[in-house]
Amino acid sequence: MRTTPGGTPVLRLMVDCGADGEPLCLGVVMTGEAGRELKPRLKQGAMLVVEGRLRALKRSLTRARNGAGVEVLASRIEAMAPR
């Protein structure tokens, strides 16, 4: 969690979306107060529902983030209750 110089909260996390034996991790970014409110409820391994749109990353960011060429710009993230 960070705050931009203009005061906007930015939550950034990696989400494992792959099926068994098929690794797929996507970066997820959420801006605004919703991200700040969600942050305390997030725990490693938690099940999440993420809604948003894909955003292409610039080449310099692609290299810095494990080669992923896209990230999810989230409009909603919901932490699911453990089963």
Secondary structure, 3 states (H helix, E strand, C coil): CEECCCCCEEEEEEEECCCCCCCCEEEEEEECHHHHHHHHHCCCCCCEEEEEEEEECCHHHHHHCCCCCEEEEEEEEEECCCC
